[in-house]
């Protein structure tokens, strides 16, 4: 039976992915008046201010190595991930990016195997990964089944998935330092914004907030800043702390599922039989990947030993 400690982690991960899965609606609305980089800066600025107001206690790090961990997490999880994803979308199709970003759990599992204690590669993870990726492919193309490779954009999407995997491993290490999750998330946001500043002149950035005088734009920007950024980065860190980097990251498989469901409900888009099959395969892959194994069993090392 799953413990209350781990149940909290699963609920936190599921909640986070649910919110992240519907953020595309808010982003799409805001793109009418803001550029992608403007949305990015404004949402994380709002998130940083919100976390400061909720938990204003100053964070005093004990060593330079801890500061470096925070800086690296901000660079990977905020600056590089979102910049790479946004730039990738200008070179390739959103469906391509959706499929490619979903390989982040694979990269996370590899990194966690080598850099985190107690997160060894498990056979059921790879079985679940294959099932989920096949399902995500079907969902993303929703029966259209036209795959066009765009080397630059697709490579940027792969890099985005890779840096998110690094971020997940870093947050796992940060969670073991003993600081409050809101404090660490706030510090990560700070560094993410600082690393973002040098890139602004190259993206035609404007500091104007005039569009938020209209309620629809204000609501969606606050949704991204308060929920998708401030709250969800905290709940994601909590999930990583409770479940580990690999088990938390596989919840990313659910993003296209939630996106499709939201599109059907909000945008009245058509749901094809191919998409339904994809959803079923993705959920199956998630269940298989999350399946608990007997301690010391079902790892790749164990399987190799059995073969030999």
C-alpha positions as semicolon CSV with decimal commas, in nm:
position;residue;x (nm);y (nm);z (nm)
1;X;0,000;0,000;0,000
2;X;0,133;0,343;-0,092
3;X;0,246;0,553;0,205
4;X;0,096;0,892;0,284
5;X;0,438;1,047;0,220
6;X;0,455;0,912;-0,136
7;X;0,084;0,972;-0,199
8;X;0,142;1,341;-0,132
9;X;0,422;1,334;-0,387
10;X;0,203;1,172;-0,652
11;X;-0,078;1,420;-0,589
12;X;0,164;1,713;-0,607
13;X;0,307;1,586;-0,938
14;X;-0,038;1,522;-1,086
15;X;-0,162;1,867;-0,981
16;X;0,145;2,035;-1,128
17;X;0,113;1,859;-1,461
18;X;-0,260;1,933;-1,474
19;X;-0,192;2,307;-1,445
20;X;0,103;2,293;-1,687
21;X;-0,109;2,097;-1,933
22;X;-0,365;2,379;-1,963
23;X;-0,122;2,672;-1,966
24;X;-0,118;2,664;-2,346
25;X;-0,465;2,827;-2,341
26;X;-0,341;3,124;-2,138
27;X;-0,023;3,151;-2,340
28;X;-0,216;3,145;-2,667
29;X;-0,437;3,430;-2,547
30;X;-0,142;3,637;-2,423
31;X;0,049;3,590;-2,749
32;X;-0,201;3,835;-2,903
33;X;-0,039;4,119;-2,707
34;X;0,296;3,989;-2,576
35;X;0,596;3,814;-2,727
36;X;0,696;3,473;-2,584
37;X;0,995;3,621;-2,399
38;X;0,778;3,897;-2,248
39;X;0,532;3,638;-2,117
40;X;0,822;3,442;-1,974
41;X;0,979;3,736;-1,788
42;X;0,649;3,871;-1,658
43;X;0,522;3,535;-1,532
44;X;0,840;3,452;-1,340
45;X;0,864;3,804;-1,200
46;X;0,509;3,768;-1,070
47;X;0,600;3,425;-0,935
48;X;0,908;3,559;-0,757
49;X;0,712;3,843;-0,595
50;X;0,435;3,604;-0,487
51;X;0,678;3,360;-0,324
52;X;0,849;3,649;-0,144
53;X;0,517;3,772;-0,004
54;X;0,408;3,423;0,102
55;X;0,738;3,334;0,270
56;X;0,950;3,650;0,316
57;X;1,207;3,485;0,542
58;X;1,558;3,549;0,411
59;X;1,750;3,246;0,287
60;X;2,106;3,217;0,409
61;X;2,299;2,954;0,218
62;X;2,573;2,771;0,407
63;X;2,828;2,732;0,129
64;X;2,926;2,842;-0,219
65;X;2,847;2,495;-0,356
66;X;2,483;2,535;-0,247
67;X;2,468;2,873;-0,422
68;X;2,606;2,714;-0,737
69;X;2,333;2,447;-0,721
70;X;2,067;2,720;-0,704
71;X;2,227;2,909;-0,992
72;X;2,244;2,597;-1,208
73;X;1,879;2,513;-1,131
74;X;1,770;2,866;-1,227
75;X;1,973;2,853;-1,547
76;X;1,837;2,512;-1,652
77;X;1,480;2,507;-1,520
78;X;1,384;2,866;-1,599
79;X;1,617;3,033;-1,849
80;X;1,744;2,762;-2,083
81;X;1,440;2,534;-2,082
82;X;1,185;2,800;-2,172
83;X;1,412;2,987;-2,413
84;X;1,502;2,667;-2,599
85;X;1,139;2,557;-2,614
86;X;1,017;2,897;-2,738
87;X;1,292;2,923;-2,999
88;X;1,227;2,564;-3,110
89;X;0,863;2,654;-3,179
90;X;0,978;2,919;-3,427
91;X;1,168;2,658;-3,631
92;X;0,953;2,347;-3,611
93;X;0,596;2,231;-3,556
94;X;0,433;2,235;-3,212
95;X;0,350;1,866;-3,258
96;X;0,721;1,788;-3,305
97;X;0,812;1,984;-2,992
98;X;0,535;1,812;-2,794
99;X;0,668;1,467;-2,876
100;X;1,035;1,556;-2,828
101;X;0,987;1,733;-2,492
102;X;0,818;1,417;-2,367
103;X;1,150;1,231;-2,377
104;X;1,264;1,436;-2,075
105;X;1,186;1,142;-1,839
106;X;1,431;0,927;-2,038
107;X;1,713;1,178;-1,992
108;X;1,617;1,220;-1,626
109;X;1,634;0,845;-1,563
110;X;1,982;0,826;-1,716
111;X;2,114;1,123;-1,517
112;X;1,948;1,006;-1,194
113;X;2,104;0,662;-1,236
114;X;2,454;0,811;-1,232
115;X;2,414;1,112;-1,005
116;X;2,143;1,029;-0,748
117;X;2,149;0,760;-0,484
118;X;1,856;0,517;-0,486
119;X;1,736;0,599;-0,840
120;X;1,871;0,312;-1,048
121;X;1,746;0,230;-1,396
122;X;1,449;-0,008;-1,387
123;X;1,322;-0,229;-1,668
124;X;0,959;-0,128;-1,617
125;X;1,060;0,238;-1,669
126;X;1,181;0,164;-2,021
127;X;0,875;-0,048;-2,104
128;X;0,650;0,233;-1,982
129;X;0,858;0,491;-2,170
130;X;0,812;0,311;-2,503
131;X;0,436;0,276;-2,450
132;X;0,398;0,640;-2,344
133;X;0,604;0,782;-2,630
134;X;0,402;0,581;-2,883
135;X;0,084;0,716;-2,725
136;X;0,216;1,075;-2,719
137;X;0,309;1,046;-3,087
138;X;-0,048;0,945;-3,171
139;X;-0,192;1,225;-2,954
140;X;0,034;1,495;-3,092
141;X;-0,047;1,420;-3,454
142;X;-0,412;1,340;-3,370
143;X;-0,465;1,120;-3,674
144;X;-0,290;1,350;-3,921
145;X;0,022;1,132;-3,916
146;X;0,248;1,373;-4,103
147;X;0,595;1,396;-3,951
148;X;0,829;1,654;-4,095
149;X;1,175;1,685;-3,945
150;X;1,314;2,034;-3,895
151;X;1,673;1,976;-3,774
152;X;1,731;2,309;-3,597
153;X;1,397;2,326;-3,418
154;X;1,393;1,955;-3,331
155;X;1,747;1,970;-3,194
156;X;1,655;2,270;-2,978
157;X;1,356;2,073;-2,844
158;X;1,587;1,781;-2,757
159;X;1,816;2,022;-2,574
160;X;1,516;2,162;-2,386
161;X;1,422;1,811;-2,273
162;X;1,781;1,755;-2,165
163;X;1,809;2,071;-1,956
164;X;1,476;1,993;-1,787
165;X;1,621;1,655;-1,690
166;X;1,923;1,833;-1,543
167;X;1,687;2,067;-1,355
168;X;1,497;1,770;-1,207
169;X;1,820;1,612;-1,084
170;X;1,937;1,945;-0,940
171;X;1,609;1,999;-0,753
172;X;1,643;1,650;-0,607
173;X;1,986;1,745;-0,473
174;X;1,856;2,081;-0,349
175;X;1,568;1,911;-0,167
176;X;1,824;1,730;0,048
177;X;1,981;2,052;0,174
178;X;1,712;2,110;0,435
179;X;1,576;2,448;0,320
180;X;1,210;2,541;0,284
181;X;1,079;2,455;-0,064
182;X;0,941;2,807;-0,116
183;X;1,281;2,954;-0,031
184;X;1,468;2,736;-0,277
185;X;1,210;2,793;-0,552
186;X;1,230;3,169;-0,498
187;X;1,609;3,161;-0,523
188;X;1,585;2,951;-0,841
189;X;1,343;3,205;-0,993
190;X;1,582;3,487;-0,902
191;X;1,873;3,329;-1,086
192;X;1,649;3,226;-1,375
193;X;1,546;3,588;-1,425
194;X;1,902;3,714;-1,387
195;X;2,032;3,476;-1,653
196;X;1,742;3,578;-1,877
197;X;1,828;3,949;-1,875
198;X;2,122;3,935;-2,122
199;X;1,899;3,765;-2,380
200;X;1,623;4,028;-2,377
201;X;1,777;4,270;-2,632
202;X;1,790;3,986;-2,886
203;X;1,417;3,909;-2,855
204;X;1,261;4,254;-2,907
205;X;1,158;4,271;-2,541
206;X;0,936;4,557;-2,416
207;X;0,855;4,630;-2,052
208;X;0,507;4,764;-2,130
209;X;0,223;4,620;-1,923
210;X;-0,044;4,828;-2,091
211;X;-0,234;4,520;-2,225
212;X;-0,310;4,399;-1,868
213;X;-0,551;4,688;-1,835
214;X;-0,788;4,446;-2,005
215;X;-0,917;4,183;-1,757
216;X;-0,871;3,886;-1,991
217;X;-0,498;3,950;-2,028
218;X;-0,453;4,033;-1,660
219;X;-0,626;3,710;-1,555
220;X;-0,418;3,491;-1,784
221;X;-0,090;3,654;-1,687
222;X;-0,173;3,611;-1,318
223;X;-0,268;3,249;-1,385
224;X;0,073;3,184;-1,540
225;X;0,260;3,379;-1,272
226;X;0,080;3,266;-0,957
227;X;-0,032;2,914;-1,043
228;X;0,182;2,781;-1,330
229;X;0,503;2,938;-1,197
230;X;0,496;3,018;-0,823
231;X;0,271;2,737;-0,700
232;X;0,354;2,468;-0,954
233;X;0,732;2,498;-0,927
234;X;0,691;2,455;-0,549
235;X;0,465;2,150;-0,587
236;X;0,700;2,005;-0,850
237;X;0,995;2,040;-0,610
238;X;0,785;1,880;-0,336
239;X;0,703;1,587;-0,566
240;X;1,070;1,542;-0,659
241;X;1,158;1,542;-0,290
242;X;0,895;1,278;-0,206
243;X;0,918;1,054;-0,514
244;X;1,259;1,117;-0,667
245;X;1,352;1,281;-0,996
246;X;1,264;0,990;-1,226
247;X;0,921;0,901;-1,086
248;X;0,816;1,266;-1,079
249;X;0,934;1,346;-1,430
250;X;0,734;1,062;-1,590
251;X;0,423;1,265;-1,511
252;X;0,529;1,480;-1,807
253;X;0,373;1,204;-2,018
254;X;0,034;1,344;-1,910
255;X;0,089;1,693;-2,054
256;X;-0,035;1,609;-2,408
257;X;-0,326;1,412;-2,260
258;X;-0,440;1,715;-2,060
259;X;-0,375;1,944;-2,354
260;X;-0,597;1,737;-2,583
261;X;-0,872;1,717;-2,319
262;X;-0,859;2,094;-2,268
263;X;-0,867;2,154;-2,644
264;X;-1,181;1,943;-2,675
265;X;-1,358;2,115;-2,384
266;X;-1,241;2,475;-2,430
267;X;-1,160;2,506;-2,800
268;X;-1,414;2,248;-2,924
269;X;-1,148;2,063;-3,121
270;X;-1,230;1,721;-3,267
271;X;-1,111;1,413;-3,081
272;X;-1,017;1,133;-3,320
273;X;-1,002;0,761;-3,254
274;X;-0,624;0,776;-3,301
275;X;-0,600;1,035;-3,024
276;X;-0,812;0,819;-2,790
277;X;-0,580;0,524;-2,855
278;X;-0,283;0,752;-2,789
279;X;-0,430;0,866;-2,458
280;X;-0,485;0,504;-2,350
281;X;-0,128;0,407;-2,441
282;X;0,015;0,712;-2,265
283;X;-0,175;0,637;-1,944
284;X;-0,065;0,273;-1,964
285;X;0,296;0,385;-2,004
286;X;0,265;0,610;-1,700
287;X;0,123;0,328;-1,486
288;X;0,397;0,087;-1,594
289;X;0,672;0,344;-1,532
290;X;0,535;0,424;-1,185
291;X;0,493;0,059;-1,086
292;X;0,684;-0,012;-0,769
293;X;0,942;-0,287;-0,788
294;X;1,077;-0,505;-0,510
295;X;1,386;-0,342;-0,358
296;X;1,696;-0,469;-0,532
297;X;1,493;-0,619;-0,818
298;X;1,388;-0,511;-1,164
299;X;1,686;-0,285;-1,223
300;X;1,886;-0,307;-1,543
301;X;2,180;-0,444;-1,345
302;X;1,961;-0,722;-1,203
303;X;1,833;-0,819;-1,547
304;X;2,188;-0,830;-1,686
305;X;2,297;-1,051;-1,398
306;X;2,008;-1,290;-1,468
307;X;2,101;-1,314;-1,836
308;X;2,463;-1,388;-1,752
